Amino acid sequence: MEHVQAHSAPVAGKLASRARWSILAMLFVVTTVNYADRATIAIAGPAIRNAMGLSPVQMGFIFSAFAWSYVLAQLPGGWLLDRFGSRITYFFSILLWSLFTLFQGGIGFLTGGAAVFALFALRLLVGAAEAPSFPGNSRITAAWFPSHERGLASAIFNSAQYFATVLFAPIMGWLVHTYGWQSVFFFMGGLGILCAFVWHKTVHGPAQHPGISASELRYLEEGGALIHLDTVKAAAKPREVNVWACVKELLGNRMLLGVYIGQYCITTLTYFFLTWFPVYLVQQRGMTILTAGFVASLPAICGFLGGIVGGWLSDRLTKAGCSLSASRKIPIVIGMLMSMSMIACNYLSADTLVVAVMSLAFFGKGVGALGWAVVSDTSPKEASGLSGSLFNTFGNAAGITTPIVIGYIVQATGSFAGALVFVGANAAMSIVCYLFIVGEIRRVTLVKSLVR
């Protein structure tokens, strides 16, 4: 159990340091680069499709390649985080995914099937390398933030997915237009390599951070932060678990299973935006690649703002005395209801109205994207990386199904109308999960899978 109840905040005087916010800033920066690297294929997608003569179904499989390996590598990534700690595992994750992103720019020297195979293989490698990233974010947030600040902290790093589009979609659209699609991969890969070494220099656990004060460390611990999560000393290490027994125990918990399935539904919206949305703007709405890159940033701005609002609202409800369950569920339900508005785009002809409705939908998606806060609240201390990885496995299974399903819908119907209904239905299903399956949100205590 945490030191205090999740809905209560410790009384703190003036803190001598605020190191936790610098850690959160680094999480935000790295997650922005993470999502920009994922989105490179979407921005370059129309140009790649024309250059290689690919069908919508073939593009769907290439779009999904990242998620296949990302999902399969989640449990190994979580084990690495629990075994070696967040800092060093995350460093190698950033470095490797950036190298594989950079290499994608080189497939322009290949032709035909060899180019398609190389692109698919490199997307697989990027997915595998990124696997520890979001479980690492959750783990670091659990270590660095008390319960009553965790909603906002999780919302901030999670909102980086929208900020990535706001910042990089116009840049990448301009690069494709001016220098060709290969330039996007060279630019983002180089930037990621730089970020990896900045991460290694600046990120530490609370107990090892050179800039944290004793008062801030005490404030974190009193508020329920797991400050010794990555402490090397044997006495501070949590008890070890049997990995597969732990997975079985986590999946057998109704609350966690509801959270996992809900995340799959919510992440369907994310992958529509990361893969097919720019193609929707070009193919269905007749925009140029350059215009689509700028237009795609408008809903992303709203998603970013929605993420901050959702996290703020959740923590505000907690401080006002609401239960942790109510504080997390209310923004999720409101946000997903707003996200369902994208179906209305099927009945609109004016591009400005379509962009406005999509902006509302992605604002709602941001408001409801509190899954990682819920994971930080509920994961057992002995297996926080593993629990986060299992959560991310469910969520990013949507990265496999969403691009492929939409590809088949578009090829069969010649329209995105059915695709928008499919995405909206997943938002509705996430509401069902949180209202009728999850129940009370609380930290899980392992019983059957502890080794010692």
TORKOL-4160 file (C-alpha; in steps of 0.2 Angstrom, whole numbers, padded with zeros to 4 digits, m for minus):
452
<pt num="1" X="0000" Y="0000" Z="0000"/>
<pt num="2" X="0006" Y="0018" Z="m0003"/>
<pt num="3" X="0011" Y="0029" Z="0012"/>
<pt num="4" X="m0005" Y="0039" Z="0011"/>
<pt num="5" X="m0022" Y="0037" Z="0003"/>
<pt num="6" X="m0022" Y="0041" Z="m0016"/>
<pt num="7" X="m0035" Y="0055" Z="m0013"/>
<pt num="8" X="m0026" Y="0064" Z="0001"/>
<pt num="9" X="m0011" Y="0076" Z="m0002"/>
<pt num="10" X="0003" Y="0078" Z="0011"/>
<pt num="11" X="0004" Y="0095" Z="0019"/>
<pt num="12" X="0021" Y="0103" Z="0012"/>
<pt num="13" X="0030" Y="0118" Z="0016"/>
<pt num="14" X="0041" Y="0128" Z="0004"/>
<pt num="15" X="0051" Y="0115" Z="m0006"/>
<pt num="16" X="0070" Y="0119" Z="m0008"/>
<pt num="17" X="0070" Y="0111" Z="m0025"/>
<pt num="18" X="0057" Y="0105" Z="m0039"/>
<pt num="19" X="0068" Y="0092" Z="m0048"/>
<pt num="20" X="0053" Y="0082" Z="m0052"/>
<pt num="21" X="0047" Y="0095" Z="m0065"/>
<pt num="22" X="0064" Y="0095" Z="m0074"/>
<pt num="23" X="0062" Y="0076" Z="m0075"/>
<pt num="24" X="0045" Y="0078" Z="m0082"/>
<pt num="25" X="0051" Y="0090" Z="m0095"/>
<pt num="26" X="0064" Y="0078" Z="m0101"/>
<pt num="27" X="0050" Y="0064" Z="m0102"/>
<pt num="28" X="0040" Y="0077" Z="m0112"/>
<pt num="29" X="0054" Y="0080" Z="m0124"/>
<pt num="30" X="0059" Y="0062" Z="m0127"/>
<pt num="31" X="0041" Y="0057" Z="m0129"/>
<pt num="32" X="0038" Y="0071" Z="m0142"/>
<pt num="33" X="0053" Y="0064" Z="m0152"/>
<pt num="34" X="0046" Y="0046" Z="m0149"/>
<pt num="35" X="0029" Y="0050" Z="m0157"/>
<pt num="36" X="0037" Y="0061" Z="m0171"/>
<pt num="37" X="0047" Y="0046" Z="m0176"/>
<pt num="38" X="0031" Y="0035" Z="m0176"/>
<pt num="39" X="0023" Y="0048" Z="m0187"/>
<pt num="40" X="0037" Y="0050" Z="m0200"/>
<pt num="41" X="0029" Y="0036" Z="m0210"/>
<pt num="42" X="0012" Y="0044" Z="m0210"/>
<pt num="43" X="0019" Y="0061" Z="m0217"/>
<pt num="44" X="0030" Y="0052" Z="m0229"/>
<pt num="45" X="0016" Y="0039" Z="m0233"/>
<pt num="46" X="0008" Y="0047" Z="m0248"/>
<pt num="47" X="0025" Y="0051" Z="m0257"/>
<pt num="48" X="0031" Y="0033" Z="m0253"/>
<pt num="49" X="0015" Y="0026" Z="m0259"/>
<pt num="50" X="0017" Y="0035" Z="m0276"/>
<pt num="51" X="0035" Y="0031" Z="m0277"/>
<pt num="52" X="0033" Y="0012" Z="m0274"/>
<pt num="53" X="0015" Y="0010" Z="m0282"/>
<pt num="54" X="0008" Y="0003" Z="m0266"/>
<pt num="55" X="m0011" Y="m0002" Z="m0263"/>
<pt num="56" X="m0021" Y="0004" Z="m0248"/>
<pt num="57" X="m0019" Y="m0013" Z="m0240"/>
<pt num="58" X="m0001" Y="m0014" Z="m0243"/>
<pt num="59" X="0001" Y="0003" Z="m0235"/>
<pt num="60" X="m0010" Y="m0003" Z="m0221"/>
<pt num="61" X="0002" Y="m0017" Z="m0217"/>
<pt num="62" X="0018" Y="m0005" Z="m0218"/>
<pt num="63" X="0009" Y="0007" Z="m0206"/>
<pt num="64" X="0006" Y="m0008" Z="m0194"/>
<pt num="65" X="0023" Y="m0015" Z="m0195"/>
<pt num="66" X="0029" Y="m0004" Z="m0180"/>
<pt num="67" X="0015" Y="m0010" Z="m0169"/>
<pt num="68" X="0018" Y="m0029" Z="m0172"/>
<pt num="69" X="0035" Y="m0028" Z="m0165"/>
<pt num="70" X="0031" Y="m0015" Z="m0152"/>
<pt num="71" X="0017" Y="m0026" Z="m0145"/>
<pt num="72" X="0028" Y="m0042" Z="m0145"/>
<pt num="73" X="0043" Y="m0033" Z="m0136"/>
<pt num="74" X="0032" Y="m0025" Z="m0122"/>
<pt num="75" X="0034" Y="m0039" Z="m0109"/>
<pt num="76" X="0053" Y="m0041" Z="m0113"/>
<pt num="77" X="0054" Y="m0022" Z="m0112"/>
<pt num="78" X="0045" Y="m0021" Z="m0095"/>
<pt num="79" X="0056" Y="m0035" Z="m0088"/>
<pt num="80" X="0072" Y="m0025" Z="m0094"/>
<pt num="81" X="0065" Y="m0009" Z="m0085"/>
<pt num="82" X="0062" Y="m0019" Z="m0068"/>
<pt num="83" X="0079" Y="m0028" Z="m0070"/>
<pt num="84" X="0090" Y="m0014" Z="m0075"/>
<pt num="85" X="0081" Y="0002" Z="m0070"/>
<pt num="86" X="0072" Y="0015" Z="m0080"/>
<pt num="87" X="0087" Y="0027" Z="m0084"/>
<pt num="88" X="0099" Y="0015" Z="m0093"/>
<pt num="89" X="0085" Y="0004" Z="m0102"/>
<pt num="90" X="0077" Y="0020" Z="m0108"/>
<pt num="91" X="0094" Y="0027" Z="m0115"/>
<pt num="92" X="0097" Y="0012" Z="m0126"/>
<pt num="93" X="0079" Y="0012" Z="m0131"/>
<pt num="94" X="0080" Y="0030" Z="m0138"/>
<pt num="95" X="0097" Y="0027" Z="m0146"/>
<pt num="96" X="0092" Y="0011" Z="m0155"/>
<pt num="97" X="0075" Y="0018" Z="m0161"/>
<pt num="98" X="0083" Y="0034" Z="m0168"/>
<pt num="99" X="0097" Y="0024" Z="m0177"/>
<pt num="100" X="0083" Y="0013" Z="m0185"/>
<pt num="101" X="0073" Y="0029" Z="m0190"/>
<pt num="102" X="0088" Y="0036" Z="m0198"/>
<pt num="103" X="0092" Y="0020" Z="m0208"/>
<pt num="104" X="0074" Y="0021" Z="m0216"/>
<pt num="105" X="0080" Y="0036" Z="m0226"/>
<pt num="106" X="0092" Y="0024" Z="m0235"/>
<pt num="107" X="0079" Y="0013" Z="m0243"/>
<pt num="108" X="0078" Y="0026" Z="m0256"/>
<pt num="109" X="0093" Y="0018" Z="m0264"/>
<pt num="110" X="0083" Y="0002" Z="m0266"/>
<pt num="111" X="0070" Y="m0002" Z="m0278"/>
<pt num="112" X="0054" Y="m0014" Z="m0280"/>
<pt num="113" X="0052" Y="m0027" Z="m0267"/>
<pt num="114" X="0068" Y="m0025" Z="m0259"/>
<pt num="115" X="0063" Y="m0007" Z="m0254"/>
<pt num="116" X="0046" Y="m0012" Z="m0247"/>
<pt num="117" X="0054" Y="m0027" Z="m0237"/>
<pt num="118" X="0068" Y="m0015" Z="m0230"/>
<pt num="119" X="0055" Y="m0002" Z="m0225"/>
<pt num="120" X="0044" Y="m0015" Z="m0217"/>
<pt num="121" X="0059" Y="m0023" Z="m0208"/>
<pt num="122" X="0065" Y="m0006" Z="m0201"/>
<pt num="123" X="0048" Y="m0001" Z="m0195"/>
<pt num="124" X="0048" Y="m0018" Z="m0185"/>
<pt num="125" X="0065" Y="m0013" Z="m0178"/>
<pt num="126" X="0059" Y="0004" Z="m0173"/>
<pt num="127" X="0044" Y="m0004" Z="m0164"/>
<pt num="128" X="0054" Y="m0016" Z="m0154"/>
<pt num="129" X="0067" Y="m0003" Z="m0149"/>
<pt num="130" X="0053" Y="0009" Z="m0143"/>
<pt num="131" X="0044" Y="m0004" Z="m0132"/>
<pt num="132" X="0051" Y="0001" Z="m0115"/>
<pt num="133" X="0047" Y="0020" Z="m0118"/>
<pt num="134" X="0029" Y="0022" Z="m0111"/>
<pt num="135" X="0031" Y="0009" Z="m0097"/>
<pt num="136" X="0047" Y="0018" Z="m0093"/>
<pt num="137" X="0037" Y="0035" Z="m0092"/>
<pt num="138" X="0024" Y="0027" Z="m0081"/>
<pt num="139" X="0038" Y="0020" Z="m0070"/>
<pt num="140" X="0047" Y="0036" Z="m0068"/>
<pt num="141" X="0031" Y="0045" Z="m0065"/>
<pt num="142" X="0027" Y="0033" Z="m0051"/>
<pt num="143" X="0044" Y="0036" Z="m0043"/>
<pt num="144" X="0045" Y="0055" Z="m0045"/>
<pt num="145" X="0027" Y="0061" Z="m0042"/>
<pt num="146" X="0015" Y="0059" Z="m0027"/>
<pt num="147" X="m0002" Y="0053" Z="m0030"/>
<pt num="148" X="m0011" Y="0069" Z="m0031"/>
<pt num="149" X="0001" Y="0076" Z="m0044"/>
<pt num="150" X="0002" Y="0060" Z="m0055"/>
<pt num="151" X="m0014" Y="0064" Z="m0066"/>
<pt num="152" X="m0006" Y="0080" Z="m0072"/>
<pt num="153" X="0011" Y="0073" Z="m0074"/>
<pt num="154" X="0005" Y="0058" Z="m0084"/>
<pt num="155" X="m0006" Y="0069" Z="m0094"/>
<pt num="156" X="0009" Y="0080" Z="m0098"/>
<pt num="157" X="0020" Y="0067" Z="m0105"/>
<pt num="158" X="0006" Y="0058" Z="m0114"/>
<pt num="159" X="0001" Y="0075" Z="m0122"/>
<pt num="160" X="0018" Y="0075" Z="m0130"/>
<pt num="161" X="0010" Y="0063" Z="m0144"/>
<pt num="162" X="0000" Y="0078" Z="m0149"/>
<pt num="163" X="0014" Y="0091" Z="m0147"/>
<pt num="164" X="0024" Y="0080" Z="m0158"/>
<pt num="165" X="0012" Y="0083" Z="m0173"/>
<pt num="166" X="0010" Y="0101" Z="m0169"/>
<pt num="167" X="0029" Y="0104" Z="m0169"/>
<pt num="168" X="0035" Y="0091" Z="m0182"/>
<pt num="169" X="0021" Y="0088" Z="m0194"/>
<pt num="170" X="0023" Y="0105" Z="m0203"/>
<pt num="171" X="0042" Y="0103" Z="m0202"/>
<pt num="172" X="0041" Y="0085" Z="m0210"/>
<pt num="173" X="0028" Y="0090" Z="m0223"/>
<pt num="174" X="0040" Y="0104" Z="m0228"/>
<pt num="175" X="0055" Y="0092" Z="m0229"/>
<pt num="176" X="0045" Y="0080" Z="m0240"/>
<pt num="177" X="0039" Y="0094" Z="m0251"/>
<pt num="178" X="0057" Y="0102" Z="m0252"/>
<pt num="179" X="0069" Y="0088" Z="m0251"/>
<pt num="180" X="0060" Y="0072" Z="m0253"/>
<pt num="181" X="0053" Y="0059" Z="m0241"/>
<pt num="182" X="0070" Y="0052" Z="m0236"/>
<pt num="183" X="0075" Y="0068" Z="m0228"/>
<pt num="184" X="0061" Y="0066" Z="m0214"/>
<pt num="185" X="0070" Y="0050" Z="m0208"/>
<pt num="186" X="0087" Y="0057" Z="m0208"/>
<pt num="187" X="0082" Y="0073" Z="m0198"/>
<pt num="188" X="0072" Y="0064" Z="m0185"/>
<pt num="189" X="0085" Y="0050" Z="m0183"/>
<pt num="190" X="0099" Y="0062" Z="m0180"/>
<pt num="191" X="0088" Y="0072" Z="m0168"/>
<pt num="192" X="0084" Y="0056" Z="m0158"/>
<pt num="193" X="0102" Y="0051" Z="m0156"/>
<pt num="194" X="0106" Y="0068" Z="m0148"/>
<pt num="195" X="0091" Y="0066" Z="m0136"/>
<pt num="196" X="0098" Y="0049" Z="m0130"/>
<pt num="197" X="0114" Y="0057" Z="m0124"/>
<pt num="198" X="0105" Y="0072" Z="m0116"/>
<pt num="199" X="0094" Y="0059" Z="m0107"/>
<pt num="200" X="0108" Y="0049" Z="m0100"/>
<pt num="201" X="0116" Y="0065" Z="m0093"/>
<pt num="202" X="0101" Y="0073" Z="m0085"/>
<pt num="203" X="0089" Y="0059" Z="m0079"/>
<pt num="204" X="0091" Y="0050" Z="m0062"/>
<pt num="205" X="0080" Y="0042" Z="m0049"/>
<pt num="206" X="0074" Y="0053" Z="m0034"/>
<pt num="207" X="0086" Y="0044" Z="m0022"/>
<pt num="208" X="0101" Y="0048" Z="m0034"/>
<pt num="209" X="0097" Y="0064" Z="m0042"/>
<pt num="210" X="0110" Y="0077" Z="m0038"/>
<pt num="211" X="0098" Y="0092" Z="m0038"/>
<pt num="212" X="0084" Y="0086" Z="m0026"/>
<pt num="213" X="0083" Y="0093" Z="m0009"/>
<pt num="214" X="0079" Y="0083" Z="0007"/>
<pt num="215" X="0062" Y="0092" Z="0008"/>
<pt num="216" X="0057" Y="0088" Z="m0009"/>
<pt num="217" X="0062" Y="0070" Z="m0007"/>
<pt num="218" X="0052" Y="0069" Z="0009"/>
<pt num="219" X="0037" Y="0077" Z="0000"/>
<pt num="220" X="0037" Y="0064" Z="m0013"/>
<pt num="221" X="0038" Y="0049" Z="m0001"/>
<pt num="222" X="0024" Y="0056" Z="0010"/>
<pt num="223" X="0013" Y="0058" Z="m0005"/>
<pt num="224" X="0015" Y="0040" Z="m0011"/>
<pt num="225" X="0029" Y="0042" Z="m0024"/>
<pt num="226" X="0040" Y="0026" Z="m0025"/>
<pt num="227" X="0056" Y="0035" Z="m0023"/>
<pt num="228" X="0067" Y="0019" Z="m0021"/>
<pt num="229" X="0060" Y="0010" Z="m0037"/>
<pt num="230" X="0077" Y="0011" Z="m0045"/>
<pt num="231" X="0088" Y="0011" Z="m0030"/>
<pt num="232" X="0103" Y="m0001" Z="m0033"/>
<pt num="233" X="0105" Y="m0006" Z="m0015"/>
<pt num="234" X="0099" Y="m0024" Z="m0012"/>
<pt num="235" X="0089" Y="m0019" Z="0004"/>
<pt num="236" X="0079" Y="m0006" Z="m0006"/>
<pt num="237" X="0075" Y="m0018" Z="m0020"/>
<pt num="238" X="0057" Y="m0024" Z="m0022"/>
<pt num="239" X="0053" Y="m0043" Z="m0021"/>
<pt num="240" X="0056" Y="m0052" Z="m0037"/>
<pt num="241" X="0041" Y="m0060" Z="m0046"/>
<pt num="242" X="0039" Y="m0075" Z="m0057"/>
<pt num="243" X="0035" Y="m0066" Z="m0074"/>
<pt num="244" X="0022" Y="m0078" Z="m0081"/>
<pt num="245" X="0014" Y="m0081" Z="m0065"/>
<pt num="246" X="0013" Y="m0062" Z="m0063"/>
<pt num="247" X="0006" Y="m0059" Z="m0080"/>
<pt num="248" X="m0008" Y="m0072" Z="m0076"/>
<pt num="249" X="m0011" Y="m0064" Z="m0060"/>
<pt num="250" X="m0013" Y="m0046" Z="m0068"/>
<pt num="251" X="m0024" Y="m0052" Z="m0081"/>
<pt num="252" X="m0035" Y="m0061" Z="m0068"/>
<pt num="253" X="m0038" Y="m0044" Z="m0060"/>
<pt num="254" X="m0055" Y="m0038" Z="m0067"/>
<pt num="255" X="m0050" Y="m0019" Z="m0064"/>
<pt num="256" X="m0034" Y="m0021" Z="m0073"/>
<pt num="257" X="m0042" Y="m0031" Z="m0087"/>
<pt num="258" X="m0055" Y="m0017" Z="m0090"/>
<pt num="259" X="m0041" Y="m0004" Z="m0090"/>
<pt num="260" X="m0031" Y="m0014" Z="m0103"/>
<pt num="261" X="m0046" Y="m0017" Z="m0114"/>
<pt num="262" X="m0051" Y="0002" Z="m0112"/>
<pt num="263" X="m0033" Y="0007" Z="m0118"/>
<pt num="264" X="m0035" Y="m0004" Z="m0133"/>
<pt num="265" X="m0050" Y="0006" Z="m0138"/>
<pt num="266" X="m0043" Y="0023" Z="m0134"/>
<pt num="267" X="m0027" Y="0019" Z="m0144"/>
<pt num="268" X="m0037" Y="0015" Z="m0159"/>
<pt num="269" X="m0040" Y="0034" Z="m0160"/>
<pt num="270" X="m0021" Y="0037" Z="m0158"/>
<pt num="271" X="m0016" Y="0026" Z="m0172"/>
<pt num="272" X="m0029" Y="0033" Z="m0184"/>
<pt num="273" X="m0021" Y="0049" Z="m0181"/>
<pt num="274" X="m0003" Y="0043" Z="m0183"/>
<pt num="275" X="m0006" Y="0033" Z="m0199"/>
<pt num="276" X="m0022" Y="0036" Z="m0210"/>
<pt num="277" X="m0027" Y="0054" Z="m0205"/>
<pt num="278" X="m0014" Y="0063" Z="m0216"/>
<pt num="279" X="m0019" Y="0051" Z="m0230"/>
<pt num="280" X="m0038" Y="0055" Z="m0226"/>
<pt num="281" X="m0034" Y="0073" Z="m0229"/>
<pt num="282" X="m0025" Y="0070" Z="m0245"/>
<pt num="283" X="m0036" Y="0057" Z="m0253"/>
<pt num="284" X="m0053" Y="0061" Z="m0246"/>
<pt num="285" X="m0052" Y="0080" Z="m0244"/>
<pt num="286" X="m0040" Y="0083" Z="m0259"/>
<pt num="287" X="m0027" Y="0092" Z="m0249"/>
<pt num="288" X="m0008" Y="0093" Z="m0255"/>
<pt num="289" X="0005" Y="0084" Z="m0244"/>
<pt num="290" X="0011" Y="0101" Z="m0238"/>
<pt num="291" X="m0006" Y="0107" Z="m0233"/>
<pt num="292" X="m0010" Y="0091" Z="m0225"/>
<pt num="293" X="0005" Y="0092" Z="m0214"/>
<pt num="294" X="0000" Y="0110" Z="m0208"/>
<pt num="295" X="m0019" Y="0105" Z="m0206"/>
<pt num="296" X="m0014" Y="0089" Z="m0196"/>
<pt num="297" X="m0006" Y="0100" Z="m0183"/>
<pt num="298" X="m0023" Y="0109" Z="m0179"/>
<pt num="299" X="m0032" Y="0094" Z="m0171"/>
<pt num="300" X="m0015" Y="0090" Z="m0163"/>
<pt num="301" X="m0015" Y="0107" Z="m0154"/>
<pt num="302" X="m0032" Y="0103" Z="m0148"/>
<pt num="303" X="m0027" Y="0086" Z="m0142"/>
<pt num="304" X="m0012" Y="0093" Z="m0133"/>
<pt num="305" X="m0023" Y="0106" Z="m0124"/>
<pt num="306" X="m0036" Y="0092" Z="m0120"/>
<pt num="307" X="m0022" Y="0081" Z="m0112"/>
<pt num="308" X="m0017" Y="0095" Z="m0101"/>
<pt num="309" X="m0035" Y="0099" Z="m0096"/>
<pt num="310" X="m0039" Y="0081" Z="m0093"/>
<pt num="311" X="m0024" Y="0079" Z="m0081"/>
<pt num="312" X="m0028" Y="0095" Z="m0072"/>
<pt num="313" X="m0046" Y="0091" Z="m0070"/>
<pt num="314" X="m0042" Y="0074" Z="m0063"/>
<pt num="315" X="m0030" Y="0081" Z="m0050"/>
<pt num="316" X="m0042" Y="0095" Z="m0046"/>
<pt num="317" X="m0056" Y="0082" Z="m0043"/>
<pt num="318" X="m0044" Y="0072" Z="m0032"/>
<pt num="319" X="m0039" Y="0087" Z="m0021"/>
<pt num="320" X="m0057" Y="0092" Z="m0020"/>
<pt num="321" X="m0060" Y="0076" Z="m0011"/>
<pt num="322" X="m0067" Y="0065" Z="m0025"/>
<pt num="323" X="m0062" Y="0046" Z="m0024"/>
<pt num="324" X="m0047" Y="0041" Z="m0036"/>
<pt num="325" X="m0060" Y="0031" Z="m0046"/>
<pt num="326" X="m0071" Y="0046" Z="m0049"/>
<pt num="327" X="m0056" Y="0058" Z="m0052"/>
<pt num="328" X="m0049" Y="0047" Z="m0066"/>
<pt num="329" X="m0066" Y="0041" Z="m0074"/>
<pt num="330" X="m0075" Y="0057" Z="m0076"/>
<pt num="331" X="m0062" Y="0065" Z="m0088"/>
<pt num="332" X="m0061" Y="0048" Z="m0098"/>
<pt num="333" X="m0079" Y="0047" Z="m0101"/>
<pt num="334" X="m0081" Y="0065" Z="m0105"/>
<pt num="335" X="m0066" Y="0064" Z="m0117"/>
<pt num="336" X="m0072" Y="0049" Z="m0126"/>
<pt num="337" X="m0090" Y="0056" Z="m0129"/>
<pt num="338" X="m0081" Y="0071" Z="m0137"/>
<pt num="339" X="m0071" Y="0060" Z="m0148"/>
<pt num="340" X="m0086" Y="0051" Z="m0155"/>
<pt num="341" X="m0090" Y="0068" Z="m0164"/>
<pt num="342" X="m0078" Y="0063" Z="m0178"/>
<pt num="343" X="m0092" Y="0052" Z="m0186"/>
<pt num="344" X="m0100" Y="0069" Z="m0190"/>
<pt num="345" X="m0087" Y="0072" Z="m0203"/>
<pt num="346" X="m0095" Y="0059" Z="m0214"/>
<pt num="347" X="m0110" Y="0072" Z="m0216"/>
<pt num="348" X="m0099" Y="0088" Z="m0219"/>
<pt num="349" X="m0093" Y="0095" Z="m0235"/>
<pt num="350" X="m0084" Y="0110" Z="m0230"/>
<pt num="351" X="m0065" Y="0107" Z="m0225"/>
<pt num="352" X="m0065" Y="0120" Z="m0212"/>
<pt num="353" X="m0080" Y="0111" Z="m0203"/>
<pt num="354" X="m0071" Y="0094" Z="m0205"/>
<pt num="355" X="m0055" Y="0101" Z="m0197"/>
<pt num="356" X="m0065" Y="0109" Z="m0183"/>
<pt num="357" X="m0074" Y="0093" Z="m0179"/>
<pt num="358" X="m0058" Y="0083" Z="m0179"/>
<pt num="359" X="m0051" Y="0096" Z="m0168"/>
<pt num="360" X="m0065" Y="0093" Z="m0155"/>
<pt num="361" X="m0063" Y="0074" Z="m0157"/>
<pt num="362" X="m0044" Y="0075" Z="m0153"/>
<pt num="363" X="m0047" Y="0088" Z="m0139"/>
<pt num="364" X="m0058" Y="0074" Z="m0131"/>
<pt num="365" X="m0046" Y="0061" Z="m0135"/>
<pt num="366" X="m0033" Y="0071" Z="m0125"/>
<pt num="367" X="m0045" Y="0074" Z="m0110"/>
<pt num="368" X="m0048" Y="0055" Z="m0109"/>
<pt num="369" X="m0030" Y="0049" Z="m0111"/>
<pt num="370" X="m0027" Y="0046" Z="m0092"/>
<pt num="371" X="m0023" Y="0027" Z="m0094"/>
<pt num="372" X="m0005" Y="0030" Z="m0089"/>
<pt num="373" X="m0010" Y="0039" Z="m0073"/>
<pt num="374" X="m0022" Y="0024" Z="m0069"/>
<pt num="375" X="m0007" Y="0012" Z="m0072"/>
<pt num="376" X="0004" Y="0022" Z="m0060"/>
<pt num="377" X="m0010" Y="0022" Z="m0048"/>
<pt num="378" X="m0014" Y="0003" Z="m0049"/>
<pt num="379" X="0002" Y="m0006" Z="m0054"/>
<pt num="380" X="0010" Y="m0017" Z="m0040"/>
<pt num="381" X="0027" Y="m0010" Z="m0034"/>
<pt num="382" X="0036" Y="m0027" Z="m0037"/>
<pt num="383" X="0031" Y="m0027" Z="m0056"/>
<pt num="384" X="0027" Y="m0009" Z="m0061"/>
<pt num="385" X="0037" Y="m0011" Z="m0077"/>
<pt num="386" X="0029" Y="m0027" Z="m0081"/>
<pt num="387" X="0011" Y="m0020" Z="m0078"/>
<pt num="388" X="0014" Y="m0005" Z="m0088"/>
<pt num="389" X="0021" Y="m0016" Z="m0102"/>
<pt num="390" X="0005" Y="m0027" Z="m0102"/>
<pt num="391" X="m0006" Y="m0012" Z="m0102"/>
<pt num="392" X="0004" Y="m0005" Z="m0117"/>
<pt num="393" X="0003" Y="m0022" Z="m0126"/>
<pt num="394" X="m0016" Y="m0021" Z="m0126"/>
<pt num="395" X="m0016" Y="m0003" Z="m0131"/>
<pt num="396" X="m0004" Y="m0005" Z="m0145"/>
<pt num="397" X="m0012" Y="m0020" Z="m0152"/>
<pt num="398" X="m0023" Y="m0006" Z="m0159"/>
<pt num="399" X="m0008" Y="m0001" Z="m0169"/>
<pt num="400" X="m0009" Y="m0018" Z="m0178"/>
<pt num="401" X="m0027" Y="m0019" Z="m0181"/>
<pt num="402" X="m0032" Y="m0001" Z="m0184"/>
<pt num="403" X="m0021" Y="0003" Z="m0200"/>
<pt num="404" X="m0026" Y="m0014" Z="m0207"/>
<pt num="405" X="m0044" Y="m0013" Z="m0204"/>
<pt num="406" X="m0045" Y="0005" Z="m0211"/>
<pt num="407" X="m0035" Y="m0001" Z="m0226"/>
<pt num="408" X="m0047" Y="m0014" Z="m0230"/>
<pt num="409" X="m0062" Y="m0003" Z="m0227"/>
<pt num="410" X="m0055" Y="0011" Z="m0238"/>
<pt num="411" X="m0051" Y="m0002" Z="m0252"/>
<pt num="412" X="m0068" Y="m0010" Z="m0251"/>
<pt num="413" X="m0078" Y="0006" Z="m0251"/>
<pt num="414" X="m0067" Y="0019" Z="m0259"/>
<pt num="415" X="m0071" Y="0030" Z="m0244"/>
<pt num="416" X="m0066" Y="0034" Z="m0226"/>
<pt num="417" X="m0084" Y="0035" Z="m0220"/>
<pt num="418" X="m0084" Y="0017" Z="m0213"/>
<pt num="419" X="m0067" Y="0020" Z="m0205"/>
<pt num="420" X="m0073" Y="0035" Z="m0195"/>
<pt num="421" X="m0087" Y="0025" Z="m0188"/>
<pt num="422" X="m0075" Y="0011" Z="m0184"/>
<pt num="423" X="m0064" Y="0023" Z="m0174"/>
<pt num="424" X="m0079" Y="0032" Z="m0165"/>
<pt num="425" X="m0086" Y="0015" Z="m0160"/>
<pt num="426" X="m0070" Y="0011" Z="m0151"/>
<pt num="427" X="m0071" Y="0027" Z="m0141"/>
<pt num="428" X="m0089" Y="0021" Z="m0136"/>
<pt num="429" X="m0082" Y="0005" Z="m0131"/>
<pt num="430" X="m0069" Y="0013" Z="m0120"/>
<pt num="431" X="m0083" Y="0021" Z="m0110"/>
<pt num="432" X="m0091" Y="0004" Z="m0107"/>
<pt num="433" X="m0075" Y="m0003" Z="m0100"/>
<pt num="434" X="m0072" Y="0011" Z="m0087"/>
<pt num="435" X="m0090" Y="0012" Z="m0082"/>
<pt num="436" X="m0095" Y="m0007" Z="m0081"/>
<pt num="437" X="m0079" Y="m0017" Z="m0080"/>
<pt num="438" X="m0065" Y="m0007" Z="m0071"/>
<pt num="439" X="m0074" Y="m0004" Z="m0054"/>
<pt num="440" X="m0064" Y="0004" Z="m0040"/>
<pt num="441" X="m0047" Y="0010" Z="m0045"/>
<pt num="442" X="m0034" Y="0005" Z="m0032"/>
<pt num="443" X="m0016" Y="m0002" Z="m0031"/>
<pt num="444" X="m0015" Y="m0020" Z="m0034"/>
<pt num="445" X="m0005" Y="m0031" Z="m0021"/>
<pt num="446" X="0003" Y="m0047" Z="m0029"/>
<pt num="447" X="m0001" Y="m0063" Z="m0020"/>
<pt num="448" X="0003" Y="m0078" Z="m0030"/>
<pt num="449" X="0018" Y="m0073" Z="m0041"/>
<pt num="450" X="0031" Y="m0067" Z="m0028"/>
<pt num="451" X="0047" Y="m0077" Z="m0028"/>
<pt num="452" X="0055" Y="m0071" Z="m0012"/>
